[in-house]
Amino acid sequence: MMDWLRDNVWAAWLMIAAVLGLAELASLDFTLLMLAAGALTAAGVAAFFPGLLWLQIVVGLITAAAMLGAIRPMIVRKIHHGTELKTGTAHIIGRSGTVVKEIHPDGGGSIRLGGELWTARPYDEISTIAPGTRVEVMHIDGATAVVYPVGEPLHHQLDLPEPSQDPKPSDPPQS
């Protein structure tokens, strides 16, 4: 057995790498995977330098340490700190829209939000929000967006007359 192991050290390193890789499937921590990478490089060194066990161990340890110090943190950061997937109405909260129909505390208003029309009511339940006003969605209540104004009315975007441009009865009609 010892003669076979001495002649096939690379196979022993491959078996160690395989065991560590399989154990990684149970832990999903990426630590054992980095150690398996070290064992694989040790197997490569053993294939070329079968009699230099110290070199195999040193190269395997350096590789494992480099993987644990440099590669593993990047992988963990990518997996655990990626963008959060928002589903349902959660992706709407915090977005801005424009009031299309005046919003009253008792409901009945509507906003345009990303090309869609939503029924809306004010967040504070006492405000009336004029058409053209930019609003932010605070939360969703059923199928109604609960909004808060964040800007002045934008009359030019909705083709609404400016409040100061209302024709007076004494002015002649324009053609």
LINQUIWO-V901534 format. One record per residue. SS is DSSP state (2 for helix, 1 for strand, 0 for the rest). PSI is psi in radians with two decimals (999 if undefined). D_LAST is the distance of its C-alpha to the last C-alpha in whole Angstrom. Layout:
BEGIN
ss = [SS,SS]
psi = [PSI,PSI]
d_last = [D_LAST,D_LAST]
END
This chain:
BEGIN
ss = [0,2,2,2,2,2,2,0,2,2,2,2,2,2,2,2,2,2,2,2,2,2,2,2,2,2,2,0,0,0,2,2,2,2,2,2,2,2,2,2,2,2,2,2,2,2,2,2,0,0,0,0,2,2,2,2,2,2,2,2,2,2,2,2,2,2,2,2,2,2,2,2,2,2,2,2,2,2,2,2,0,0,0,0,0,0,0,2,2,2,2,0,0,0,0,1,1,1,1,1,1,0,1,0,0,0,0,0,1,1,1,1,1,0,0,1,1,1,1,1,1,1,0,0,0,0,0,0,1,0,0,0,1,1,1,1,1,1,1,1,1,0,0,1,1,1,1,1,1,1,1,1,1,0,2,2,2,2,0,0,0,0,2,2,2,0,0,0,0,0,0,0,0,0,0]
psi = [-0.76,-0.60,-0.74,-0.77,-0.71,-0.62,-0.33,0.84,-0.61,-0.63,-0.62,-0.74,-0.69,-0.67,-0.70,-0.76,-0.71,-0.75,-0.76,-0.69,-0.74,-0.67,-0.54,-0.60,-0.50,-0.57,-0.64,0.65,-0.20,0.06,-0.86,-0.52,-0.67,-0.66,-0.64,-0.65,-0.67,-0.72,-0.62,-0.73,-0.61,-0.63,-0.68,-0.74,-0.69,-0.53,-0.59,-0.56,1.26,-0.42,-0.12,1.31,-0.66,-0.68,-0.71,-0.78,-0.78,-0.84,-0.71,-0.74,-0.72,-0.77,-0.81,-0.73,-0.73,-0.73,-0.76,-0.62,-0.53,-0.85,-0.80,-0.79,-0.64,-0.76,-0.80,-0.74,-0.76,-0.74,-0.79,-0.36,0.51,3.09,2.47,2.30,2.06,2.25,2.90,-2.43,-0.13,-0.50,-0.17,-0.51,2.27,-0.19,2.75,2.57,-3.10,2.36,2.23,-0.71,2.32,2.35,2.19,2.75,-0.50,0.10,-2.96,-0.19,2.98,2.71,2.73,2.15,1.82,0.68,-0.08,2.58,2.31,2.45,2.60,2.71,2.73,2.64,-0.70,-0.08,0.30,-0.27,2.67,2.25,2.17,2.68,2.50,-0.17,2.38,2.34,2.75,2.39,2.09,-0.74,3.01,2.28,1.72,-2.00,0.36,2.29,2.22,2.04,2.84,2.32,2.43,0.10,3.10,2.73,2.46,1.42,-0.57,-0.43,-0.46,0.12,0.73,2.58,2.50,2.53,-0.58,-0.07,0.26,2.25,2.43,2.65,-0.45,-0.25,2.46,2.58,2.50,2.51,999]
d_last = [106,106,106,103,101,102,102,98,97,93,93,94,91,89,90,89,86,86,87,84,82,82,83,79,78,79,78,75,75,75,79,81,79,79,83,83,81,84,87,85,86,89,90,88,91,94,93,94,96,98,101,99,98,97,94,93,92,91,88,87,87,85,83,82,82,79,77,78,76,74,73,73,71,68,68,68,65,63,65,64,62,59,55,55,54,52,51,49,47,49,47,44,45,44,41,38,34,31,30,28,28,29,33,35,39,40,38,35,33,33,33,32,35,36,34,35,34,36,37,37,39,39,43,43,42,41,38,34,32,29,27,26,30,33,36,39,41,44,46,45,46,47,43,42,41,42,40,39,36,37,34,30,27,25,22,21,23,22,18,18,16,18,20,19,15,15,13,15,15,15,12,9,7,4,0]
END
